[in-house]
Amino acid sequence: MSCGGCSGAVKRVLTKMEGVESFDIDMEQQKVTVKGNVKPEDVFQTVSKTGKKTAFWEAEATPAPDATPAAPAAEAAPAADAAPAPEAAPAADAAPAPEATPANTVA
């Protein structure tokens, strides 16, 4: 999608597609992100019909609320032989540094 005509064709087919709640066309990266209750394969086929190059890309998807896997035991607790984490430095309760005064310039 390198022009408005290309993105317009993709927008046209996605707007008509049942189950599509929203989509975002990123012209710079030449990607479209589709959200909704649709199968990725169906979106792929629909967009392919526009004649545009179509491929899946890895998204930083957020898992569904009920799809959160439990953390493995090894990650849940530190190993017995692991070194303790260093303590954070205490917050500085000292008075704030005095404000710097601007230097006088002589012309």
Backbone bond lengths (Angstrom), bond angles and torsions (degrees), N, CA, C in turn:
res aa  C-N    CA-C-N  psi(-1)  N-CA   C-N-CA  omega(-1)  CA-C   N-CA-C  phi
1 M - - - 1.451 - - 1.518 108.04 -
2 S 1.280 114.30 92.90 1.456 117.83 -178.20 1.519 112.84 -110.44
3 C 1.332 116.86 2.13 1.467 118.65 179.86 1.526 110.03 -147.24
4 G 1.315 115.32 170.02 1.458 120.73 179.63 1.514 112.55 -63.41
5 G 1.329 117.36 -31.64 1.465 120.57 178.39 1.514 111.47 -65.80
6 C 1.318 115.48 -41.14 1.466 120.08 179.20 1.526 110.61 -64.98
7 S 1.328 116.28 -49.08 1.462 119.27 -179.20 1.523 110.32 -66.67
8 G 1.327 117.31 -31.52 1.461 120.83 177.49 1.516 111.84 -64.05
9 A 1.333 116.66 -39.71 1.463 120.71 178.52 1.526 110.59 -64.94
10 V 1.322 116.44 -43.16 1.467 120.70 179.17 1.526 109.68 -65.76
11 K 1.317 116.59 -43.77 1.469 121.22 179.05 1.528 110.59 -60.06
12 R 1.311 117.00 -42.20 1.457 122.06 -178.32 1.535 111.50 -60.59
13 V 1.340 117.44 -46.03 1.466 119.38 -177.19 1.526 111.55 -74.34
14 L 1.339 117.47 -34.94 1.465 119.44 -179.82 1.523 111.58 -72.28
15 T 1.321 117.48 -32.95 1.462 121.00 178.34 1.525 110.58 -63.52
16 K 1.325 116.59 -34.99 1.465 121.52 -178.74 1.526 112.88 -84.31
17 M 1.319 117.70 -14.03 1.461 121.38 -174.07 1.521 111.32 -74.99
18 E 1.328 115.32 125.98 1.459 121.25 -179.58 1.526 110.24 -68.70
19 G 1.325 116.67 134.18 1.459 122.35 178.28 1.519 113.89 97.89
20 V 1.320 117.83 -14.98 1.467 120.91 179.17 1.521 107.96 -78.29
21 E 1.337 116.06 117.95 1.464 121.31 178.92 1.524 110.88 -87.39
22 S 1.329 116.22 -41.45 1.461 120.77 179.23 1.522 108.91 -158.98
23 F 1.308 114.92 162.35 1.459 120.28 174.44 1.516 108.54 -152.39
24 D 1.331 114.87 155.22 1.458 121.33 -179.85 1.519 108.00 -130.14
25 I 1.309 116.25 123.08 1.459 121.40 178.32 1.523 107.92 -100.02
26 D 1.331 116.24 119.70 1.464 122.98 178.57 1.527 107.52 -105.50
27 M 1.323 115.85 98.61 1.466 120.72 -177.18 1.531 111.67 -64.29
28 E 1.342 116.81 -36.99 1.458 120.49 -176.91 1.526 111.38 -62.69
29 Q 1.336 116.46 -45.07 1.460 120.47 -179.24 1.522 112.22 -93.19
30 Q 1.312 117.22 -2.93 1.457 123.85 -179.46 1.526 111.13 55.39
31 K 1.343 114.65 50.49 1.461 121.83 -179.85 1.513 109.63 -132.18
32 V 1.311 114.90 152.72 1.459 120.47 171.77 1.526 106.76 -127.78
33 T 1.319 116.09 133.11 1.455 122.47 177.84 1.518 107.16 -109.52
34 V 1.323 116.00 124.35 1.460 121.80 -177.00 1.517 108.92 -113.19
35 K 1.342 115.91 133.44 1.460 121.72 176.56 1.517 108.25 -122.00
36 G 1.307 115.50 139.79 1.455 120.01 177.72 1.510 111.02 152.88
37 N 1.304 115.13 -171.24 1.457 121.96 -179.64 1.526 107.95 -98.77
38 V 1.321 115.29 71.66 1.460 122.48 -178.50 1.523 109.13 -136.76
39 K 1.317 115.43 153.04 1.460 120.37 176.51 1.528 108.36 -81.58
40 P 1.320 117.25 136.73 1.467 119.77 178.28 1.531 112.40 -55.14
41 E 1.333 116.85 -37.66 1.461 120.51 -179.68 1.525 111.18 -63.51
42 D 1.345 116.65 -37.18 1.464 120.28 178.97 1.528 111.01 -67.14
43 V 1.328 116.30 -40.26 1.466 120.24 177.41 1.524 108.95 -63.83
44 F 1.322 116.05 -44.10 1.465 121.78 179.58 1.529 110.67 -56.29
45 Q 1.337 116.42 -49.32 1.468 120.67 -178.93 1.523 111.47 -64.29
46 T 1.325 116.65 -41.89 1.463 120.45 -178.76 1.521 111.31 -63.88
47 V 1.325 117.02 -45.73 1.463 120.27 -179.74 1.532 110.30 -69.31
48 S 1.327 117.85 -35.04 1.466 121.10 178.58 1.518 111.85 -61.15
49 K 1.323 117.29 -31.52 1.467 121.26 -179.10 1.527 112.35 -65.38
50 T 1.332 117.30 -15.75 1.469 119.97 178.00 1.526 110.90 -77.50
51 G 1.325 116.94 -10.65 1.460 120.67 -178.12 1.517 113.06 88.72
52 K 1.325 116.83 3.26 1.466 121.04 -179.58 1.524 109.41 -87.51
53 K 1.329 116.19 149.52 1.460 121.21 176.38 1.523 107.69 -61.52
54 T 1.312 115.73 129.60 1.463 120.33 -175.42 1.523 109.60 -128.73
55 A 1.320 116.17 133.63 1.460 122.10 177.26 1.516 108.05 -155.82
56 F 1.331 115.74 152.90 1.460 120.35 174.98 1.517 108.27 -80.48
57 W 1.316 116.72 150.36 1.456 122.49 173.60 1.513 107.62 -134.09
58 E 1.316 115.69 152.14 1.458 121.06 -178.83 1.515 109.56 -73.31
59 A 1.308 116.11 124.12 1.460 121.20 178.87 1.512 109.37 -104.35
60 E 1.313 114.89 157.56 1.460 120.70 173.70 1.512 106.81 -89.39
61 A 1.312 114.94 71.50 1.458 120.26 -175.05 1.519 110.38 -77.72
62 T 1.300 115.40 146.13 1.452 120.37 174.34 1.514 107.44 -92.37
63 P 1.322 118.14 133.86 1.453 120.01 -178.62 1.523 111.27 -67.72
64 A 1.306 114.75 151.76 1.460 120.09 176.44 1.520 108.46 -63.53
65 P 1.344 118.83 151.16 1.462 120.92 -176.59 1.523 113.76 -54.87
66 D 1.319 118.74 -35.42 1.461 120.63 -178.12 1.522 111.55 -88.85
67 A 1.316 119.03 0.41 1.455 122.01 -177.38 1.524 112.39 -104.00
68 T 1.319 118.72 15.72 1.455 121.45 -178.68 1.524 109.27 -77.42
69 P 1.336 117.82 114.57 1.460 119.74 -179.12 1.523 110.92 -75.04
70 A 1.313 116.02 152.70 1.458 121.05 177.39 1.522 108.52 -75.22
71 A 1.316 116.44 145.84 1.459 120.77 179.96 1.517 109.38 -72.69
72 P 1.326 118.35 138.56 1.459 120.53 176.82 1.523 110.11 -63.24
73 A 1.310 116.70 153.09 1.461 121.54 -176.98 1.523 111.48 -58.22
74 A 1.321 117.82 -36.21 1.458 120.81 -179.04 1.523 111.35 -64.11
75 E 1.312 117.31 -29.82 1.450 119.79 179.53 1.519 111.94 -91.81
76 A 1.312 117.82 -19.83 1.454 121.34 -176.11 1.525 111.67 -75.06
77 A 1.324 117.68 -34.98 1.460 121.00 -178.18 1.524 108.62 -130.60
78 P 1.336 117.73 146.25 1.464 119.09 178.70 1.521 110.39 -68.50
79 A 1.298 115.96 151.28 1.456 121.30 179.21 1.524 109.25 -66.59
80 A 1.330 116.22 151.58 1.461 121.23 -177.14 1.523 111.55 -63.34
81 D 1.331 117.43 -32.70 1.455 119.66 -178.04 1.530 113.04 -94.03
82 A 1.301 117.31 7.63 1.467 120.74 -179.59 1.522 110.03 -76.38
83 A 1.306 115.63 144.34 1.459 120.70 178.08 1.521 109.15 -70.86
84 P 1.330 117.51 143.89 1.466 118.97 179.42 1.525 110.59 -66.06
85 A 1.295 114.79 150.57 1.464 120.09 179.36 1.519 109.24 -69.12
86 P 1.333 117.48 141.57 1.472 119.21 178.82 1.522 109.65 -66.04
87 E 1.336 114.48 145.51 1.458 118.99 -179.23 1.520 109.71 -74.69
88 A 1.296 114.92 148.22 1.462 120.05 178.50 1.518 108.94 -74.02
89 A 1.298 116.63 148.10 1.458 121.55 178.29 1.523 108.55 -66.16
90 P 1.334 117.79 139.87 1.465 119.25 179.98 1.523 110.86 -64.94
91 A 1.305 115.30 152.23 1.466 120.45 179.53 1.519 108.93 -65.17
92 A 1.287 116.09 141.03 1.461 120.82 -179.52 1.518 108.90 -76.65
93 D 1.353 115.54 115.69 1.461 120.21 178.33 1.527 110.20 -97.18
94 A 1.313 116.45 4.44 1.459 120.48 -178.45 1.519 109.65 -68.81
95 A 1.308 114.74 160.09 1.465 120.50 179.49 1.517 108.87 -64.23
96 P 1.318 116.96 149.37 1.463 118.97 179.72 1.522 110.95 -64.85
97 A 1.310 115.49 152.81 1.461 120.89 -179.96 1.518 109.01 -63.70
98 P 1.328 116.86 142.75 1.472 118.69 179.83 1.523 109.72 -63.52
99 E 1.331 114.83 149.44 1.457 119.45 -179.63 1.519 109.32 -69.61
100 A 1.296 115.48 141.83 1.460 120.33 178.42 1.517 108.91 -75.62
101 T 1.317 115.17 140.81 1.464 118.69 177.81 1.513 107.98 -96.71
102 P 1.318 116.88 140.50 1.464 118.75 -178.73 1.524 110.55 -66.38
103 A 1.308 115.70 145.50 1.467 121.00 178.74 1.520 109.30 -77.57
104 N 1.322 114.68 143.48 1.466 119.33 176.52 1.518 108.23 -84.17
105 T 1.294 115.92 136.96 1.457 119.66 177.38 1.517 109.06 -110.45
106 V 1.289 115.27 142.57 1.457 120.92 179.54 1.514 107.35 -110.00
107 A 1.312 115.09 129.68 1.459 118.69 -178.56 1.491 111.34 -93.62
